């Protein structure tokens, strides 16, 4: 599945999955986290980047010093994104342009045309 081809129903199915099921579908990369944390962050590959293969969602967690907790945090983030994308789109209400708006638009076009006409070169003199 491609990230662009998924519908809100597909994301709803992923949102209903358990954290373990989501984690099984992920590619995991670990790396040195930057920022606060001192030795606990600098000496270990505690930061985690996770890519959920079926949806293409990529998340990063470097909040915790523990790689295990960062993995859990990544899965939570993926589930949260799936829940947000699972909401069905709001139906569009058809609207019409009001008569006064049409009139204003045409008046503005006429005024612009007059300004451009005044810029033209005068013939015959």
C-alpha positions, -999 to 999 in steps of 0.1 A, spaced: 0 0 0 12 35 -8 7 64 17 -13 85 -8 -36 56 -18 -49 50 17 -84 61 27 -97 70 62 -111 35 64 -76 20 60 -62 42 87 -92 32 109 -82 -5 105 -47 3 116 -59 24 145 -78 -6 158 -47 -27 159 -27 -34 191 7 -18 197 24 -52 191 7 -56 157 18 -21 147 54 -27 159 56 -58 138 50 -38 106 77 -12 114 113 -7 103 133 5 132 165 26 132 184 37 163 208 66 166 225 89 191 200 115 204 210 151 207 200 175 233 196 172 271 203 139 288 241 140 292 259 107 293 227 86 292 219 100 257 254 104 243 268 69 250 239 48 237 218 46 205 187 55 225 168 76 200 145 56 177 131 63 142 103 41 132 87 37 97 53 20 95 57 2 62 21 -2 52 12 35 57 46 51 52 43 70 85 77 80 99 81 90 136 110 98 158 113 96 196 143 108 215 124 120 247 135 91 269 169 78 278 158 42 273 156 28 238 128 5 248 106 34 260 114 54 229 102 24 208 70 23 228 66 61 223 71 57 185 43 31 183 20 54 203 28 82 179 20 60 149 -13 49 165 -22 85 172 -15 96 136 -37 66 124 -65 77 147 -64 113 134 -63 102 98 -92 77 105 -117 105 108 -140 105 78 -139 137 57 -166 162 63 -191 163 35 -188 194 13 -218 217 12 -225 231 -23 -227 269 -22 -235 296 -47 -218 329 -53 -242 356 -43 -254 382 -68 -237 410 -50 -204 392 -51 -208 386 -88 -216 423 -93 -186 434 -72 -162 411 -91 -175 424 -125 -171 461 -113 -136 454 -102 -128 438 -136 -142 468 -154 -123 493 -132 -90 473 -139 -97 474 -176 -101 512 -175 -68 516 -157 -51 495 -183 -69 514 -211 -55 547 -197 -20 533 -199 -22 528 -237 -5 550 -261 -27 578 -275 -31 575 -314 -35 604 -338 -15 631 -321 
